[in-house]
Amino acid sequence: MVTLPVAIIVLSIYFYFDPTQYPFPKCAFLSLTGWECPGCGIQRAMHALLHGNISLAWYYNPFIFVVMPILIMFYTAEILREKYPRFYMIVNSRVVILVCGLIIIAWWVIRNIV
Amino acid sequence: MKYWVIIDDVRKGPLSLEQLKELPLTESTPIWYAGLEEWTTIDKVPEVASLIKKVVVEEVPVIKLSSSNDMDKEKCPPTYMVWAVLSTLCCCLPLGVVAIVFSSQVAPKFRIKDYEGARKASERAALWVILSFVLGLITFPLQMLFSMI
């Protein structure tokens, strides 16, 4: 219920402001450990993607193309819960959630060793 | 006057009107009394037919099977997975992973009807999402400070 307005506000911020030009939050994990977190670069990637620059978005953080469908899947299941309760329960099952979690962790590891 | 009736293939009689009252009579119950040539059915004998108990269909009140409390229990608590993923990616702290783990426990606990456990897992997922966002927000000004030094 609050997700959609928040998403619109956040997306318009990333549309109008380029994170490379303005002081956007920096990654605490990166500054503390020197390793990149799975989300590093996703703000710049978001800005690029909102301006239709897919290759630049891929350059900053290709994981945005994995995360977006995951988030859309969970959000769609949430808003269509009354209509498709089975879809909601499948999306929110342990297997699906853990697979999503493992994908994130795998990306976390891979980007730091490759 | 004495009557004979057949109930469940058993002939009963002689019976008075008083005794007939006690029996489970229907309109199609065979009956005979002195004076009739053949057996007939009760609906043809007005003084006996009037004895048949009228089946009163009482209006049975609808029983509410589930209270509003049970209805809440039957709905699987939220997993907060959207927020768990966002907190993992945007707050740059591994706390979001804990939120995802709790998130994954909601549905299986709900499935085995551990409603209390599912509710707790859901609350813990929310708690770790909030913790993750709060710590992310706290570290932002700290970083600004350190980057200036």
Boltz contact constraints between the chains, C-beta under 6 A:
constraints:
  - contact:
      token1: [A, 25]
      token2: [B, 140]
      max_distance: 6.0
  - contact:
      token1: [A, 26]
      token2: [B, 143]
      max_distance: 6.0
  - contact:
      token1: [A, 27]
      token2: [B, 92]
      max_distance: 6.0
  - contact:
      token1: [A, 28]
      token2: [B, 92]
      max_distance: 6.0
  - contact:
      token1: [A, 28]
      token2: [B, 139]
      max_distance: 6.0
  - contact:
      token1: [A, 29]
      token2: [B, 92]
      max_distance: 6.0
  - contact:
      token1: [A, 31]
      token2: [B, 143]
      max_distance: 6.0
  - contact:
      token1: [A, 37]
      token2: [B, 92]
      max_distance: 6.0
  - contact:
      token1: [A, 38]
      token2: [B, 89]
      max_distance: 6.0
  - contact:
      token1: [A, 39]
      token2: [B, 89]
      max_distance: 6.0
  - contact:
      token1: [A, 39]
      token2: [B, 90]
      max_distance: 6.0
  - contact:
      token1: [A, 42]
      token2: [B, 89]
      max_distance: 6.0
  - contact:
      token1: [A, 71]
      token2: [B, 82]
      max_distance: 6.0
  - contact:
      token1: [A, 74]
      token2: [B, 81]
      max_distance: 6.0
  - contact:
      token1: [A, 74]
      token2: [B, 82]
      max_distance: 6.0
  - contact:
      token1: [A, 75]
      token2: [B, 82]
      max_distance: 6.0
  - contact:
      token1: [A, 92]
      token2: [B, 79]
      max_distance: 6.0
  - contact:
      token1: [A, 92]
      token2: [B, 107]
      max_distance: 6.0
  - contact:
      token1: [A, 93]
      token2: [B, 107]
      max_distance: 6.0
  - contact:
      token1: [A, 94]
      token2: [B, 104]
      max_distance: 6.0
  - contact:
      token1: [A, 94]
      token2: [B, 108]
      max_distance: 6.0
  - contact:
      token1: [A, 97]
      token2: [B, 81]
      max_distance: 6.0
  - contact:
      token1: [A, 97]
      token2: [B, 103]
      max_distance: 6.0
  - contact:
      token1: [A, 97]
      token2: [B, 104]
      max_distance: 6.0
  - contact:
      token1: [A, 98]
      token2: [B, 104]
      max_distance: 6.0
  - contact:
      token1: [A, 101]
      token2: [B, 100]
      max_distance: 6.0
  - contact:
      token1: [A, 104]
      token2: [B, 88]
      max_distance: 6.0
